[in-house]
């Protein structure tokens, strides 16, 4: 994998300085989001002028591409190195994750706003991403053959593992910032999720009763009921906006595109919401209604806490895969929110985290859940769903149901053979 990294040797200037530009930009994008990041600030921290930045990148879009592209290339290298250095597939997976979170290595770019790059750059990233997934799937399959890993859908699990790794940079803000200790904590949590899961008894994935998502569907209404008609129109706007924001990012998605997708005009939006920021806030309000619905079903679930958590993970995965339910994913629009909307988001997030921390603790006390770092497990958990907001998954109900079950099994029992 040496040759592709040579792409990041600037035509003028050193390899070290070019990588320094990418390092600083990656941390900036992970922390504040692409739209709020400043080329001038990145240049100043490196000690060069903004004009000098263009020695290494063509523009902001190219900088985002280079950060994400380099991350995929690095992950491919780490996987190859881990496979060569390991005696079996289980050790290769652990080595891959540890290399990805080596504090001495370059920071990894989160892929939350990957759609901000142009189609040619997206194709270039797919040309690295797909072989990475295939190679990881091959390692998983080899581990199942030699008995060190369990049988699973290797492609789905490979995508989920990479999704967890590339989500992790967004979690440092909730852990007190980027530091060697937090990097190692994230690595340990993801390694434990992938290999061991959540269950104390890992002989099989937990049996659970799926949560009925029907109450979340918007109900048919009387066309002559103006209030119900307006509510239905707003729901259509929020569902469509959530889906497009998830797939394309906040700043790439225009209000006109959202309204065109549902066959109406901006006037419909402005009857309910003042602007795009308010739309994002309303999408998050809707998402938290879904999250709290699933939380409440888990709290009243008739079974042990591992089964309750499995039902929630399956319900979340199913909701993300359904175009009529899809919630706005946590990192997509957060940095674009106004201050008061961020406060609301953070308050709701704390309520959910407290509920699940209590649920995990109850599971550890009753013996269904293994002794884990519950707080960090909850912080990292949304990374499981990162692959579900993409538009390249087959639109096949049977396949999507398999995806939801595979993600649930991964979170609950991991991939190491019991």
Residue, then its C-alpha position, 0 to 999 in steps of 0.5 A: x500500500x505504499x504507492x497510494x500514499x505517494x499521492x500526498x507528496x506535494x508538488x512543491x514542499x515536503x511530504x512532512x509538511x503536506x501530512x501536517x496540513x492533513x493532520x491539522x485539517x482532519x482534527x479540525x473537520x472532526x471537531x467542528x465539521x467541514x462547514x465551520x472549519x477555517x482554512x486560515x485557522x488550519x494554516x495558522x496552526x501549522x505556521x504557514x500562510x493561507x496562500x501556502x495551503x494551496x501548495x498542497x490542496x486545490x481548495x476546501x473540497x480537495x482538502x476534505x477529499x485528501x483527509x478522507x482518502x488518506x484515512x482509507x488508504x491508512x486503514x488498508x495498510x493497517x489491515x494488511x500489516x495486521x494480517x501479516x503479523x497475526x497468527x489468526x483472524x481474531x488477532x488480525x482484527x485486534x491488531x487492525x483496530x489497535x493500529x487504527x488508534x495508535x496515538x502516534x499515527x495520523x488522525x483518522x477522518x470521520x466520514x460524516x460529511x463525505x458527500x461534500x466531495x465531488x463525484x470523481x473524488x467519491x469514486x476515488x474513495x470507493x476505489x479504496x473503500x471497497x477493496x478494504x471491505x472485501x479484504x476484511x470480509x475475507x479475513x472474517x471468513x477465514x476466521x470462521x473456517x478455522x474456528x476462531x471467529x463465528x459465522x456471520x455475513x462477512x460483508x455486512x460485519x466488515x462494513x460495520x467494523x469500518x463504520x465504528x472505526x471512522x465514527x470514533x473520532x467524533x466521540x472524543x468531544x464527549x470524552x473530554x477531547x483528543x488525547x492519548x488516553x481517550x484514543x486508547x479508550x476508544x480503541x479498547x471499546x471498539x476492539x471489545x465490541x467487535x470481538x466480544x460484544x456485550x453478552x456474558x454468555x456468548x454461545x449464541x446471539x440473544x433471542x429477543x422480540x423485535x420492537x413494533x415500529x408501527x406507532x412511529x409511522x405517520x397515520x392516515x388522516x382526513x384530507x379535510x382536517x387542516x391541522x392533520x394535513x399540515x402535520x402530515x406535510x411537515x412530517x414529509x418534510x422532516x423525513x425527506x430532509x433527514x434522509x437527504x442530510x444523512x446521505x449528502x450532509x447538511x451544507x450540500x443538501x439544499x432546501x430546494x432539493x428537499x422540497x422538490x423531492x416531496x413535490x412541493x414548494x419552499x412556502x410549505x416549509x416556511x409555514x412551519x420553520x424559519x430557515x435551514x437551521x430550524x429544519x435541522x433542529x426539527x429533524x433532531x427533535x423528530x429523531x429524539x422522539x424515535x430514540x425515546x420511543x425505543x428507550x421506553x420500549x426497552x425499559x418495559x421489555x419483558x426479558x433480561x437487559x441484554x434482550x432489551x438492548x438487542x431489541x433497541x439495536x435492532x429497532x434502531x437499525x431497522x428505522x435507519x433502513x426505512x425511508x419512512x422512519x429514518x432519523x437524522x444521524x447524530x453527527x450530520x447537522x450538529x455543528x450547524x445547529x444554533x446554540x439553543x438547539x445544541x443545548x436541547x440536543x445535548x440535554x436529550x443526549x444526556x437523558x438517553x445516555x443515563x437511561x442506557x448506562x442504567x440499563x447496562x448496569x442492571x444487565x451486569x448486575x443480573x448477569x446477562x451483560x458482561x463487565x464493560x465500560x458502559x459509558x464509552x460503549x454508549x458513546x461509540x454505539x451510534x457508529x454501528x449505524x453509520x453504514x446504514x445512512x448510505x444510499x448504496x445498500x440494496x433496497x431489498x426488505x429481506x436484505x435490510x432485515x438481515x443487516x439489522x440482525x447482523x448489526x444486533x448480533x455484532x453488538x451483542x456477541x461480537x465475532x470471536x467464537x465462543 
